[in-house]
Amino acid sequence: MQEITFLQLSITVLFLPLLSFLIVILYGKKFPKLYLLETGSIILGFALSVLLMIFKISQQLNNTLSFNMTWIDFGNVPMLGHLKIELGIMLDNVTVLMLFVVYLISMLVHIFSLEYMRGDRLYNRYFAYLGLFTFSMLGIVLTDNLLMMYIFWELVGLSSYLLIGFWYEKKSASDAGKKAFIVNRVGDIGFFLGILIIFSAYNTFSFAKVFEQIGMGVLPFDSGAWLTAAGILIFMGAVGKSAQFPLHVWLPDAMEGPTPVSALIHAATMVAAGVYLVTRVFVMLTADAMLIIAVVGAFTSFVAATIALTQNDIKKVLAYSTVSQLGYMIMSLGVGAYAFAFFHLVTHAFFKACLFLGSGSVIHAMHHEQDIRNMGGLRKKLPITYLTFLISTLAISGVPLTSGFLSKDGILAGTLAFGSLTGHWLIPAFGFIVALMTAFYMFRLVIVTFHGVPKNKEKFDHAHESPFVMVMPLVVLSALSLFIWYTPLPHAPDAGWFISDWVKTPQTVVPENLRFDFMKSSAPGEINGEVVHSASYTEALHHAHYPAMALSLIVAGLGILLAFLMYQWKKIDPDLVAGKVKPLYDFSLNKWYIDEFYDAAVIKFTLKFSGFLAWFDNTIIDGIVNVSAVITRLASKIVDLFDIYIVDGFVNFSAFISGFIGLSFRRMQTGKVQTYLVFVVFSILILLIIINPF
């Protein structure tokens, strides 16, 4: 009975946004107020997700609930045996927490959008697209198998394309939508190939069944290398969706969509889908796959942070900040700090959504001005926006008493432990350097935007605090960025009950020879009642906590201090610094010239190659066809002339001769016997003359 209740709640939570999407998209033109139905369904879905989370945590805390149904049954297939494809729902603690996060962010974005998007001619369609996106994201969260995840993965790509390019009349917006869609397809190809490897090896898409067979020592094609390849290829899907290097270029351009969309799909949920995917397949990742994941995450966080240092568009700064923080999460999964990666996913969802919605409030007040160099002094005009923005900035910078301090501290401790056990010290180095840069560029953003004197007096004079429906989500999200919701003790080494009681690091299932030494089950360890990986890693993580906390506080403090010295107190001239390191400044300002490289190496090459193919088609292929056509027409003309003058001429000449002879002989047929006798006598005479000439 209890499982039926969970199933009913799960299905209702999943399909509510889809139902409202269909109603609004079909009848939105007839009923202009249907956006209220969409918003109401999201609020109801949020309430049900909270109920589902409470029931799961209180009644089934340590259990995983699964519900399956056969979608397609192929029967017995040669070489594969009995083949059937199943769809199902899996509920564990990670699932219900993600449902809560997705629905909460979606609900607050809907409420914020009621005022922000008011007056837009496609108002109803906008809310319908939000519902479609929410449904797609919920499908990723709830699924228990790779195929269903891939289906909803592509639906997320479609709905994000619709939202990014919502203002499709703007070329920049339509181009951004296409860019996001195409770049994500590159990662999705790898994801699909990884799924094919898994299915060909295990004849199932189910997470549980795949992990069970791997745990029994069954490897794809009897090779650990193929298991590593499968893990890396599946991770490619996360590289696309979670904007990891080198497929990160779509995310900053996606800021062309409405600002609430940026908060929903590019700060809290869609980009987190890649991180969620890696958490789902974490137990099957080999040591080589994890190392690659850690390196990609660390390098991504570093690249994006260096770019964010010099950007002047308020949304672009937050976009590159998102890429950097996603790199943090991926790096954390790669070094084995599973629980802290998921913890940071949740905390980042709240404070980054607050930052994006806060930027939307600023843009709304400044009449769609996005360049921070034209702002300044706005804390007096937008006090609530400023306070919530500041709290979220403190959180992302890792300042104590905020949620970001807890989750970032755990990630950095994980990198230190990983470095001490493997010797890969570059990864924790990247982690701490990025922490310093994050604190600097975020406080640069706050100071330039809200402090000092107004740069544009006209827009400043007309600026005012946003309406209640816009500031209320900011207050909620900033409140959720405080430490109290996650642990009563901000210095607790296990990051509080949120991690230690709800999200435990799962035991890996790959064979021991494919794991890191510190992850081998031969050395089990237990700290604070939680068994994770092995004693070596757990002890290293435990001992790295306080050094990581001290270092993170030092680097965050230095970053904040440097921002104040340069932009608040004017002790250091930013322009002078930029001039002294102009090559590096330009390198950062131009985003490492990665877009230019892609433009030259990929886009222009593709266009030139396409042009060559078009020329080859028009000149060579069409030339051959056209020459063949000319030859065929000429041959046809010759044949036609031969037919007319030779064949038809011979036939017509034969007919003419026959007619002439017939006409000539017809004159001899008079019907008179006397005439015939004369012809006979005349003929005899001629014959006699021929036979006996004179």
MARVEXMI-895998 format. One record per residue (C-alpha): residue in three letters; y, z, x. Coordinates in steps of 0.05 Angstrom, whole numbers, plus 5000, padded with zeros to 4 digits. Last residue first. Layout:
ALAYZX
...
//
This chain:
PHE483622935326
PRO481023635317
ASN474123755290
ILE473424495278
ILE480724655268
ILE481924015228
LEU475824155186
LEU478224865173
ILE485124605153
LEU482024105105
ILE477624635075
SER483625085064
PHE487424535029
VAL481524384984
VAL480825124968
PHE488325214957
VAL488424594911
LEU482524874872
TYR486225554864
THR492325184837
GLN488124814787
VAL484825454764
LYS491625764745
GLY492326524748
THR498326484796
GLN495726944851
MET498826584910
ARG505426944902
ARG501827614907
PHE499327404976
SER506327425004
LEU508128074970
GLY501728394994
ILE502928145064
PHE510028415062
GLY507829075032
SER502329165084
ILE507228975138
PHE512429475110
ALA507230025102
SER504929925173
PHE512229935196
ASN513430585156
VAL507330915187
PHE509230675256
GLY516430885246
ASP514331565217
VAL510131695279
ILE514831365328
TYR521931415301
ILE521932035257
ASP516232425288
PHE518432255358
LEU525532455339
ASP523133115309
VAL518633245369
ILE524533125414
LYS528933575371
SER523434115370
ALA522934075445
LEU530434155450
ARG530334745401
THR524635075438
ILE528034975504
VAL534435265476
ALA530635855445
SER526835985509
VAL533535975545
ASN536136475493
VAL530036925499
ILE530336905575
GLY537737035573
ASP536737595521
ILE532037935570
ILE536137775631
THR543437785610
ASN543838225548
ASP537938675564
PHE539438725637
TRP546838835621
ALA544939385570
LEU540139685620
PHE545539675673
GLY550439995623
SER545240525606
PHE544440655681
LYS551940695686
LEU552341165627
THR546641595653
PHE549741615722
LYS556441785692
ILE553342355651
VAL548442625703
ALA551242605773
ALA558642505760
ASP559542895696
TYR554443405717
PHE558243515782
GLU564843545744
ASP561844065697
ILE559444465758
TYR566144435792
TRP565145165810
LYS568545335744
ASN575044975760
LEU578845635763
SER573445925809
PHE573645355860
ASP581145325853
TYR581646065872
LEU576645975929
PRO580545395958
LYS587145765945
VAL585246405980
LYS592146566007
GLY595546245947
ALA591346635897
VAL593247285932
LEU600647095929
ASP599946905856
PRO596547565840
ASP602247965873
ILE599648645892
LYS603549275875
LYS605248985806
TRP603649645771
GLN600149325712
TYR597448645736
MET595548715809
LEU594849455821
PHE592049555750
ALA586649035761
LEU584949315830
LEU584150015800
ILE579449745745
GLY575149385796
LEU575049975843
GLY573050445787
ALA567449975766
VAL564949945838
ILE565050695847
LEU562050855778
SER556450345791
LEU555150645859
ALA554551355832
MET550151145774
ALA545650725819
PRO544951295868
TYR543251765809
HIS538051315778
ALA534551055840
HIS529951655844
HIS527251545773
LEU526550795783
ALA522850905849
GLU518351405815
THR516850935758
TYR515750355805
SER510850725850
ALA507351115794
SER505450485758
HIS507350015701
VAL510250505650
VAL507051135622
GLU512051555585
GLY511452315577
ASN517652475617
ILE514752105677
GLU507651845679
GLY504351425733
PRO498450965739
ALA496650735810
SER490750265803
SER494349935744
LYS498049475790
MET505449405776
PHE507849665844
ASP503849135879
PHE507248585840
ARG502348245793
LEU497947635801
ASN492347985838
GLU492248515784
PRO490448025729
VAL495847925676
VAL495948405617
THR502448795631
GLN503149475599
PRO508949505550
THR515449855568
LYS516950335512
VAL522450205461
TRP523050745408
ASP522351435438
SER524651345510
ILE529650795496
PHE533851025438
TRP532051745452
GLY536451785513
ALA538051325571
ASP531951565611
PRO536151875666
ALA540652275618
HIS547752255645
PRO551052085578
LEU547552665544
PRO547252625468
THR543951945474
TYR544551285438
TRP549551375381
ILE553751865422
PHE555051375478
LEU560650985445
SER560250235434
LEU558050345362
ALA565050615347
SER567949975375
LEU563549575328
VAL565549965267
VAL572949955284
LEU572949215298
PRO569249065233
MET574749445196
VAL580349075232
MET579148395198
VAL577748625127
PHE583649105133
PRO588748565149
SER590948395220
GLU596548765255
HIS602948375262
ALA605747805305
HIS612147455282
ASP616447755337
PHE611047615389
LYS610746885370
GLU618146795382
LYS618347235444
ASN612946855481
LYS611747235546
PRO612047915513
VAL612948495562
GLY607548905596
HIS600949095564
PHE596648765510
THR594448085535
VAL595748135610
ILE593248855614
VAL587048755571
LEU584848105605
ARG585948385674
PHE581948985650
MET576148515634
TYR576948125699
PHE576648745743
ALA571149145708
THR566748525707
MET568148365781
LEU565849065803
ALA559549035760
VAL558148335787
ILE558248595858
PHE553549155837
GLY548348685807
PHE548948155861
ALA547248685913
PRO541548925869
ILE538548215872
LEU540048095946
TRP535848695964
HIS529148345954
GLY525148815998
THR519648885946
LEU519249635932
SER526349845952
GLY529449225920
PHE525749335854
ALA527950055851
LEU535149855865
THR534649305811
GLY531949805761
ALA537450305776
LEU542449745764
ILE539249595696
GLY539050335676
ASP546450435695
LYS548249805656
SER544950095593
LEU548050785596
PHE554950575619
GLY555150025567
SER554150535512
THR560550895529
LEU561751615551
PRO562251395624
VAL565450725641
GLY560650135649
SER565749575648
ILE562749295584
ALA563849965550
LEU570950065576
THR572649365550
SER569649545483
ILE574050165479
LEU580149755499
PHE578849225446
THR578149765393
LEU584750085415
TYR588449425420
THR586149165353
ILE588149815321
PRO595049805354
LEU596649065342
LYS604249015347
LYS605349545400
ARG599049365438
LEU601448645438
GLY606148725498
GLY603648085531
MET601847385508
ASN603546695534
ARG599646785598
ILE593747005555
ASP592846285531
GLN589546295463
GLU595346185414
HIS592646075344
HIS598746365307
MET599446965353
ALA596847455300
HIS590747025286
ILE589446935360
VAL589847685371
SER585247835313
GLY580447305338
SER580647625407
GLY578648275373
LEU572947915338
PHE570647675406
LEU571448365438
CYS567948715380
ALA562248225383
LYS561848375458
PHE561749125445
PHE556349105393
ALA551648575420
HIS552448855490
THR549549525467
VAL543549185436
LEU541948705493
HIS543349265542
PHE537749685510
PHE533149075512
ALA534349005587
PHE533849755596
ALA526949775564
TYR524249205606
ALA526549435674
GLY521149005708
VAL525448655760
GLY525348005721
LEU527048355655
SER533248665687
MET535347995716
ILE534847685647
MET539248245619
TYR544348185675
GLY544547435668
LEU546147535595
GLN551947975618
SER554647415663
VAL554046885608
THR557647345560
SER563247475610
TYR563746725618
ALA565046675543
LEU569647285542
VAL574246955594
LYS573746295556
LYS575846645492
ILE582246925522
ASP583946255555
ASN586846425624
GLN580646385668
THR581246655739
LEU576247215745
ALA571546935692
ILE569046415742
THR566746935792
ALA563247315736
ALA559546685712
VAL556846535782
PHE554647255795
SER551147355728
THR547646685735
PHE545346855805
ALA542347515783
GLY538947215722
VAL536046625761
VAL533547085816
ALA530347575767
ILE526947015728
ILE524246715792
LEU521547395814
MET518447505746
ALA514846835748
ASP512146975818
ALA509747675797
THR506247395736
LEU509047425666
MET504047565610
VAL506748245589
PHE513947985585
VAL512347455532
ARG516247805476
THR521548085522
VAL522747375549
LEU523747115479
TYR528647685462
VAL532847495523
GLY532946775500
ALA534846985430
ALA540647395457
VAL544646755462
MET543846665388
THR545247395369
ALA551047775399
ALA556047385439
HIS555246645426
ILE552346635357
LEU556147155318
ALA562347315359
SER563546585375
VAL562546415302
PRO567946925284
THR572546545332
PRO571745875297
GLY568345355341
GLU571645085404
MET568745695440
ALA562445265447
ASP565544975510
PRO564345645545
LEU557045645523
TRP554944925540
VAL555444985616
HIS550145525622
LEU544345045634
PRO544345145710
PHE544545745708
GLN542846145646
ALA545946015579
SER541546465536
LYS539145885493
GLY537945405551
VAL535145875604
ALA531246235548
GLY527545595533
MET526345515607
PHE522946195605
ILE517245855567
LEU516645385626
ILE516745955676
GLY511246335639
ALA506845725631
ALA507745555705
THR505746255725
LEU499546215680
TRP498145525711
ALA498645825781
GLY493746375761
SER488545835751
ASP482245795708
PHE485245205668
PRO489845715634
LEU487146405652
VAL481946835617
GLY481647505652
MET480347945592
GLY487648145590
ILE489447415587
GLN485047355525
GLU488347945491
PHE495347695509
VAL493947025475
LYS490947365414
ALA496847835406
PHE502247305416
SER498946835367
PHE499446095384
THR491945975388
ASN486945525422
TYR487245945485
ALA488145445542
SER490744845505
PHE495245305464
ILE498245645525
ILE499544995562
LEU502544685499
ILE507145285490
GLY509545205561
LEU510944475549
PHE515044655487
PHE519245165525
GLY520544655580
ILE522944145529
ASP527044695496
GLY531044795560
VAL533344075560
ARG534344095485
ASN539344655494
VAL543744205537
ILE543743665482
PHE545544125424
ALA550844515462
LYS554043865487
LYS553943555418
GLY557444155388
ALA562444175444
ASP564043435434
SER565243545360
ALA569844125376
SER573743755430
LYS574443155385
LYS577743565331
GLU575843295262
TYR569143645271
TRP572144325256
PHE565144595245
GLY562744315312
ILE560544995338
LEU557945195269
LEU553844565255
TYR550944565326
SER549445315319
SER545545155255
LEU541444615290
GLY539845015352
VAL537945615309
LEU533345155270
GLU530244935335
TRP528545645354
PHE526045765283
ILE520645235294
TYR519445475365
MET518446195341
MET513545945289
LEU509645595344
LEU509746185392
ASN506846705346
ASP508347375312
THR515047175281
LEU520147685257
VAL525747605309
ILE525546845313
GLY525546795237
LEU531447275233
MET535446805278
SER534146215233
PHE536046595170
THR542546835202
PHE544146125223
LEU543045855153
GLY547346415124
LEU553046265172
TYR552445525153
ALA553345715080
PHE559446135097
TYR562745535131
ARG560745075073
ASN564445525024
TYR570945515064
LEU570844765079
ARG578244665063
ASP580145255106
GLY585145695068
ARG581846355087
MET577846295152
TYR580446935184
GLU580847315118
LEU573747265092
SER571447125164
PHE571847865183
ILE567148045126
HIS562147505145
VAL562647705218
LEU561348435199
MET555148235159
SER552447775215
ILE553448315267
LEU549748835224
TYR544348345204
VAL542748135275
VAL542948845303
PHE538649145247
LEU533548585252
MET533448685328
LEU531849425319
VAL526349255269
THR523148765317
VAL523549205380
ASN520249765342
ASP514449335320
LEU513648875260
MET509948225268
ILE510347685215
GLY505647095209
LEU504146355210
GLU497346095227
ILE494945425252
LYS487545275247
LEU482444955293
HIS475045095291
GLY472344825357
LEU477044525407
MET472644025443
PRO471543635378
VAL475443925319
ASN472044355267
GLY476544505208
PHE483844275212
ASP486444885173
ILE494044875166
TRP498445465146
THR493446035149
MET496746695134
ASN498247295178
PHE501447985171
SER502248435231
LEU504349165239
THR505049475308
ASN504150225310
ASN507550775351
LEU513250935303
GLN509550765238
GLN512351255188
SER519251475212
ILE520850885257
LYS518050365209
PHE520950665146
ILE527850755177
MET527850055206
LEU525749745140
LEU531050145102
VAL536349905152
SER533849195144
LEU534349275068
ALA541649495073
PHE543148905120
GLY539848425072
LEU544148685015
ILE550448585057
ILE548047885077
SER546647715003
GLY553547954984
THR556947515036
GLU553246905011
LEU554647074939
LEU561947184956
TYR562146494987
LEU560446244917
LYS567746334896
PRO569445594897
PHE564145424843
LYS563344674834
LYS564244494907
GLY559645054931
TYR553944854885
LEU548844554933
ILE551144874999
VAL552445544966
ILE545745574929
LEU541645334989
PHE545145815037
SER544146404989
LEU536646284988
LEU536346205063
PRO540246855075
LEU535547245029
PHE529246935060
LEU528047395120
VAL529948065091
THR525847925028
ILE519847715071
SER520448345113
LEU521348815053
GLN515248525019
LEU511048575082
PHE513149295095
THR511549485023
ILE504749135028
GLU503349525092
GLN504850185056
MET500050005000
//
